[in-house]
Amino acid sequence: MSRAGVYIHIPFCRARCSYCDFATGQYEGALAEEYVRAVAREVENFRGAEDGAAVDTVYFGGGTPSLLSPAQVEHLLAAVGRRFRVEPGAEVTMEMNPGTVTPDALRAFRAAGVNRASFGAQTFDDRELRRLGRTHTADDTRRTLRDLRAAGFDNVSFDLIAGLPHQTLEAWSRNLDEALALGPEHLSLYLLEVHEGTPLAEQIRQGRYRPPDGDLAAEMYELLAERTRAAGYEQYEISNFCRRGRESRHNLKYWTGAPFYGFGCAAHSFDGRRARWSNERDARRYVELMNERGGAVVERAELDDAGASAEALFLGLRLLGRGVDLEEHRALYDRDVRAEFAEDLRRFGDAGLVELEGDVLRLTPRGALLSNEVFAAFV
């Protein structure tokens, strides 16, 4: 079985962004301290893998994990090290927001074992940042990258969002120019999604902003694929681009069906076979459950054969270069995709959305843009 990954959810933020529907809330020092202790207990109490199971990635996601103190991060990593065998050279990622970390904190995080930083630049236009409810500026992003380099981080990822309210193709082009000029090892580039119940959804409903323009978003996506390729980045997944060898090793586990174990509120886990489970979403209730019964799992599910096959297909197709080997898929799931989905594959092939090279099914560049249409056929 592939090496497992550990995910630790840190739900605290300085402020909630207008588009966010993640399990996050305002940072409170006392709650954060209780929460960290609860997560450490959950890690040490974990019985979903054998003692000493090997892991080669640890990912602090959120929220804004960089709001934790270096001592709290050390405490959590020590708990992981007691429960799992963390392999030498493991990738240890921390999500950060620009402007939330000092040079001293970055050096301390690096000394604690964090060796990869992923931070939400989102845009280099300060007006767009204000519309999103972000608390940082473009200068904060530039300064944070300089501080990361000075602290010894040589593996840095940016997040950017295309299709923001009032954003033009020219403004998106300038964003790409600036991001590529800064030279991060990895880029995650997303098209804006409007989630019901978020402030942004309400602002659109009130007419303050126009709904996202699908045609403009498509142009932006095509431009980012072209620009990143010209700058020497590989598009290894629909939304992710990297310098050679700098893929997100942790996120690859999600797309390849490797096991991952999530800790903290709203964290999800997968045993690498069929079992999935998830934790209580609310941070305070999560702490209460850990104190009351030493666990916070609120949902469990077992994938059936069809569900496991469908999941392997649409997650595997996200990996553009790799795709899905249909003969391997048949051996694993006893499912002949070419026969069962012959009409869909013919239709997608005629539309230029997929290509079949030998036994390997892949999305084309156009298929990456319209991937949800392809995935819907398999689920």
C-alpha positions as CSV (number, residue, x, y, z in Angstrom):
1,M,0.0,0.0,0.0
2,S,1.1,3.6,-0.6
3,R,2.5,5.6,2.2
4,A,-0.2,7.4,4.2
5,G,-0.5,11.1,4.7
6,V,-1.6,13.0,7.8
7,Y,-3.9,16.1,7.6
8,I,-4.4,18.4,10.5
9,H,-7.2,21.0,10.3
10,I,-6.7,24.4,12.0
11,P,-10.0,26.3,11.7
12,F,-8.9,29.7,12.9
13,C,-8.7,32.8,10.7
14,R,-8.2,36.5,11.4
15,A,-11.3,37.2,9.3
16,R,-13.6,35.1,7.1
17,C,-13.3,35.7,3.4
18,S,-16.5,36.5,1.4
19,Y,-16.2,33.3,-0.8
20,C,-15.3,30.8,1.9
21,D,-17.5,27.9,3.0
22,F,-14.8,25.9,4.9
23,A,-15.0,25.0,8.5
24,T,-13.3,28.2,9.9
25,G,-13.9,30.8,12.5
26,Q,-12.4,33.8,14.3
27,Y,-9.1,33.1,16.1
28,E,-9.4,33.0,19.9
29,G,-6.3,32.3,21.9
30,A,-7.9,30.2,24.7
31,L,-9.9,28.1,22.3
32,A,-6.9,27.6,20.1
33,E,-4.9,26.2,23.0
34,E,-7.7,23.8,24.0
35,Y,-8.1,22.8,20.4
36,V,-4.4,22.0,19.9
37,R,-4.4,19.8,23.0
38,A,-7.6,18.0,21.7
39,V,-6.1,17.4,18.3
40,A,-2.9,16.0,19.8
41,R,-5.0,13.6,21.9
42,E,-6.9,12.5,18.8
43,V,-3.7,11.7,17.0
44,E,-2.4,9.7,19.9
45,N,-5.7,7.9,20.4
46,F,-6.0,7.0,16.7
47,R,-6.7,3.3,16.0
48,G,-7.4,3.5,12.2
49,A,-3.9,2.2,11.3
50,E,-1.4,-0.1,12.9
51,D,1.0,1.4,15.5
52,G,4.0,2.8,13.8
53,A,2.4,3.1,10.4
54,A,4.6,5.0,8.0
55,V,3.6,8.4,6.8
56,D,5.5,10.6,4.4
57,T,3.4,13.8,4.3
58,V,1.9,16.0,7.0
59,Y,-0.4,18.8,6.0
60,F,-1.6,21.7,8.2
61,G,-4.7,23.1,6.5
62,G,-7.4,25.5,7.4
63,G,-8.2,28.2,8.2
64,T,-4.9,29.8,8.8
65,P,-2.6,27.3,10.5
66,S,0.2,30.0,10.7
67,L,-1.8,31.7,13.4
68,L,-0.7,28.9,15.8
69,S,2.5,29.5,17.8
70,P,5.6,27.6,16.8
71,A,5.3,25.7,20.2
72,Q,1.8,24.6,19.3
73,V,3.0,23.3,15.9
74,E,5.8,21.5,17.6
75,H,3.3,19.9,20.0
76,L,1.2,18.6,17.1
77,L,4.2,17.3,15.1
78,A,5.5,15.5,18.2
79,A,2.1,13.8,18.6
80,V,2.2,12.7,15.0
81,G,5.8,11.4,15.6
82,R,4.7,9.4,18.6
83,R,1.8,7.7,16.8
84,F,3.2,7.3,13.3
85,R,6.6,6.6,11.8
86,V,7.3,9.9,9.9
87,E,9.7,9.0,7.2
88,P,13.0,10.9,6.6
89,G,12.4,13.6,4.0
90,A,8.7,13.7,4.7
91,E,6.9,16.7,3.1
92,V,5.5,18.9,5.9
93,T,3.2,21.6,4.6
94,M,1.7,24.6,6.4
95,E,-1.0,26.8,4.8
96,M,-0.3,30.5,5.6
97,N,-1.9,33.8,4.8
98,P,0.4,36.6,3.8
99,G,1.0,39.1,6.6
100,T,0.1,36.6,9.4
101,V,3.7,35.4,10.1
102,T,6.8,37.2,11.2
103,P,10.4,36.3,10.1
104,D,11.0,34.9,13.6
105,A,7.9,32.7,13.4
106,L,8.9,31.4,10.0
107,R,12.3,30.4,11.2
108,A,10.7,28.6,14.2
109,F,8.2,26.8,12.0
110,R,11.1,25.7,9.7
111,A,13.1,24.5,12.7
112,A,10.1,22.5,14.0
113,G,10.1,20.6,10.7
114,V,7.8,22.5,8.4
115,N,9.5,22.4,5.0
116,R,6.8,23.5,2.6
117,A,4.6,26.6,2.6
118,S,1.3,27.1,0.8
119,F,-0.2,30.5,1.0
120,G,-3.2,32.3,-0.4
121,A,-2.0,35.2,-2.5
122,Q,-5.4,35.0,-4.4
123,T,-4.7,38.2,-6.3
124,F,-2.1,41.0,-6.6
125,D,-4.8,43.6,-6.9
126,D,-5.5,45.3,-3.6
127,R,-9.0,46.3,-4.7
128,E,-9.8,42.7,-5.5
129,L,-8.4,41.6,-2.1
130,R,-10.7,44.1,-0.3
131,R,-13.7,42.8,-2.2
132,L,-12.9,39.2,-1.1
133,G,-12.6,40.3,2.6
134,R,-8.9,39.4,2.7
135,T,-6.9,41.0,5.4
136,H,-3.6,41.2,3.5
137,T,-2.3,43.3,0.7
138,A,-0.2,42.4,-2.4
139,D,2.8,43.9,-0.6
140,D,2.2,41.5,2.2
141,T,2.4,38.6,-0.3
142,R,5.7,39.8,-1.7
143,R,7.2,40.4,1.8
144,T,6.0,37.0,3.0
145,L,7.7,35.2,0.1
146,R,11.0,37.1,0.9
147,D,10.7,36.1,4.5
148,L,10.0,32.5,3.6
149,R,13.1,32.3,1.4
150,A,15.2,34.0,4.2
151,A,13.9,31.4,6.7
152,G,15.1,28.5,4.4
153,F,11.9,27.5,2.6
154,D,12.7,26.3,-0.9
155,N,9.3,24.8,-1.6
156,V,6.6,27.4,-1.7
157,S,3.1,27.3,-3.3
158,F,0.8,30.2,-4.2
159,D,-3.0,30.1,-4.5
160,L,-4.6,32.4,-7.1
161,I,-8.3,32.8,-8.0
162,A,-9.6,33.7,-11.4
163,G,-13.0,35.1,-12.2
164,L,-13.2,37.5,-9.2
165,P,-16.0,40.1,-9.2
166,H,-15.2,42.8,-11.8
167,Q,-11.9,41.1,-12.7
168,T,-10.9,41.5,-16.4
169,L,-8.8,39.3,-18.6
170,E,-6.1,42.0,-18.5
171,A,-6.1,42.1,-14.7
172,W,-5.9,38.3,-14.6
173,S,-2.9,38.5,-17.0
174,R,-1.2,40.9,-14.7
175,N,-1.8,38.6,-11.8
176,L,-0.1,35.7,-13.6
177,D,2.8,37.9,-14.6
178,E,3.5,38.9,-11.0
179,A,3.0,35.4,-9.6
180,L,5.4,33.8,-12.2
181,A,7.9,36.6,-11.7
182,L,8.1,35.7,-8.0
183,G,9.0,32.1,-9.0
184,P,7.2,29.8,-6.5
185,E,7.8,26.1,-6.9
186,H,4.1,25.4,-7.1
187,L,0.9,27.2,-8.1
188,S,-2.7,26.3,-7.4
189,L,-4.9,28.3,-9.7
190,Y,-8.7,28.2,-9.2
191,L,-11.8,29.5,-10.9
192,L,-14.0,31.3,-8.5
193,E,-16.9,29.2,-7.2
194,V,-19.9,30.8,-5.5
195,H,-21.1,28.7,-2.6
196,E,-24.6,29.2,-1.2
197,G,-24.6,30.7,2.2
198,T,-21.4,32.7,1.8
199,P,-21.3,36.5,1.9
200,L,-20.3,36.6,-1.8
201,A,-23.4,34.6,-2.7
202,E,-25.5,37.1,-0.9
203,Q,-23.7,40.1,-2.5
204,I,-24.4,38.6,-5.9
205,R,-28.0,38.0,-5.0
206,Q,-28.3,41.7,-4.0
207,G,-26.9,42.8,-7.3
208,R,-23.7,44.2,-5.9
209,Y,-21.6,41.9,-8.1
210,R,-22.4,40.1,-11.3
211,P,-22.4,36.3,-11.3
212,P,-19.2,34.7,-12.6
213,D,-18.9,34.8,-16.4
214,G,-18.3,31.2,-17.6
215,D,-16.9,32.3,-21.0
216,L,-14.5,34.8,-19.4
217,A,-13.4,32.2,-16.8
218,A,-12.6,29.8,-19.7
219,E,-10.4,32.4,-21.3
220,M,-8.6,33.0,-18.0
221,Y,-8.1,29.2,-17.5
222,E,-6.6,28.9,-21.0
223,L,-4.4,31.8,-20.4
224,L,-3.0,30.4,-17.2
225,A,-2.3,27.1,-18.8
226,E,-0.4,28.8,-21.6
227,R,1.5,31.2,-19.4
228,T,2.6,28.6,-16.8
229,R,3.7,26.2,-19.6
230,A,5.8,28.9,-21.2
231,A,7.4,29.7,-17.8
232,G,8.5,26.1,-17.3
233,Y,5.7,24.8,-15.1
234,E,4.1,21.4,-15.6
235,Q,0.3,21.2,-15.3
236,Y,0.1,17.9,-13.4
237,E,-3.5,18.3,-12.2
238,I,-6.5,20.3,-13.4
239,S,-5.8,23.2,-11.0
240,N,-2.1,22.6,-10.0
241,F,1.2,23.5,-11.7
242,C,4.7,22.9,-10.5
243,R,8.4,23.0,-11.3
244,R,9.7,19.5,-12.1
245,G,9.5,17.3,-9.0
246,R,7.6,19.8,-6.9
247,E,4.2,18.3,-7.0
248,S,2.2,18.5,-3.8
249,R,3.0,15.0,-2.5
250,H,0.2,15.2,0.1
251,N,-2.5,16.2,-2.4
252,L,-1.4,13.5,-4.8
253,K,-2.6,11.0,-2.1
254,Y,-6.2,12.3,-2.6
255,W,-6.1,11.8,-6.4
256,T,-4.3,8.4,-6.4
257,G,-6.4,6.7,-3.7
258,A,-3.6,6.5,-1.1
259,P,-4.6,6.4,2.6
260,F,-4.8,9.7,4.5
261,Y,-5.8,10.3,8.1
262,G,-7.4,13.6,9.1
263,F,-7.4,15.1,12.6
264,G,-9.2,18.1,14.0
265,C,-12.7,19.5,13.3
266,A,-14.2,18.8,9.8
267,A,-11.2,16.5,9.0
268,H,-11.8,13.6,6.6
269,S,-10.0,10.2,6.4
270,F,-9.7,7.4,4.0
271,D,-8.1,4.0,4.7
272,G,-6.8,3.5,1.1
273,R,-9.4,0.8,0.4
274,R,-13.1,1.5,1.0
275,A,-13.6,3.1,4.4
276,R,-14.1,6.9,4.9
277,W,-14.9,8.8,8.0
278,S,-15.1,12.5,9.1
279,N,-15.1,14.6,12.3
280,E,-17.5,17.0,13.9
281,R,-17.4,20.3,11.9
282,D,-17.7,22.9,14.7
283,A,-14.5,23.6,16.6
284,R,-16.0,24.0,20.0
285,R,-18.1,20.9,19.7
286,Y,-15.1,19.0,18.5
287,V,-13.2,19.9,21.7
288,E,-16.2,18.9,23.8
289,L,-16.4,15.5,22.0
290,M,-12.7,14.9,22.5
291,N,-13.1,15.8,26.2
292,E,-16.2,13.7,26.7
293,R,-15.4,10.5,24.7
294,G,-11.9,10.9,23.3
295,G,-13.1,10.9,19.7
296,A,-15.0,13.2,17.4
297,V,-16.0,11.0,14.4
298,V,-19.6,11.8,13.4
299,E,-19.9,10.0,10.0
300,R,-18.6,6.8,8.5
301,A,-19.1,5.4,5.1
302,E,-18.0,2.3,3.2
303,L,-17.7,2.6,-0.6
304,D,-19.3,-0.1,-2.6
305,D,-17.7,-1.5,-5.8
306,A,-19.4,1.0,-8.1
307,G,-18.6,3.9,-5.8
308,A,-14.9,2.9,-5.5
309,S,-14.6,2.6,-9.2
310,A,-16.3,5.9,-10.0
311,E,-14.1,7.7,-7.5
312,A,-10.9,6.2,-8.9
313,L,-12.0,7.3,-12.4
314,F,-12.8,10.9,-11.7
315,L,-9.9,11.5,-9.3
316,G,-7.4,9.7,-11.6
317,L,-8.6,11.8,-14.6
318,R,-7.7,14.9,-12.7
319,L,-4.0,14.0,-13.1
320,L,-3.6,15.2,-16.6
321,G,-0.3,13.5,-17.5
322,R,-1.0,10.2,-15.7
323,G,-4.7,9.7,-16.5
324,V,-6.3,6.3,-15.8
325,D,-5.0,2.9,-17.0
326,L,-8.2,1.2,-17.9
327,E,-6.7,-2.3,-17.8
328,E,-5.4,-1.7,-14.3
329,H,-8.8,-0.3,-13.4
330,R,-10.5,-3.4,-14.6
331,A,-8.2,-5.7,-12.6
332,L,-8.8,-3.7,-9.4
333,Y,-12.6,-3.1,-9.7
334,D,-13.7,-5.8,-12.2
335,R,-15.2,-3.1,-14.4
336,D,-14.7,-2.7,-18.1
337,V,-14.9,1.1,-18.6
338,R,-14.5,0.9,-22.4
339,A,-17.5,-1.4,-22.8
340,E,-19.7,0.1,-20.1
341,F,-19.2,3.7,-21.1
342,A,-18.6,3.2,-24.8
343,E,-21.1,5.8,-25.9
344,D,-19.9,8.4,-23.4
345,L,-16.3,7.9,-24.4
346,R,-17.2,8.2,-28.1
347,R,-19.1,11.4,-27.4
348,F,-16.3,12.9,-25.3
349,G,-13.7,11.9,-27.8
350,D,-15.6,13.5,-30.7
351,A,-15.9,16.7,-28.6
352,G,-12.2,16.7,-27.9
353,L,-12.5,16.2,-24.2
354,V,-10.7,12.9,-23.7
355,E,-8.1,10.9,-25.5
356,L,-7.3,7.2,-25.3
357,E,-3.7,6.2,-25.8
358,G,-3.4,2.5,-25.6
359,D,-5.0,1.6,-22.3
360,V,-4.6,5.1,-20.8
361,L,-7.6,7.5,-20.7
362,R,-6.8,11.1,-20.2
363,L,-8.5,14.5,-20.3
364,T,-7.4,16.8,-23.1
365,P,-6.6,20.5,-22.3
366,R,-10.2,21.3,-23.4
367,G,-11.4,18.4,-21.3
368,A,-9.7,19.8,-18.2
369,L,-11.7,23.0,-18.7
370,L,-15.0,21.0,-19.0
371,S,-14.0,18.2,-16.6
372,N,-17.2,18.2,-14.6
373,E,-19.1,17.2,-17.7
374,V,-16.8,14.2,-18.1
375,F,-16.9,13.2,-14.5
376,A,-20.7,13.3,-14.3
377,A,-20.8,10.3,-16.7
378,F,-19.0,8.1,-14.2
379,V,-20.9,8.9,-11.0
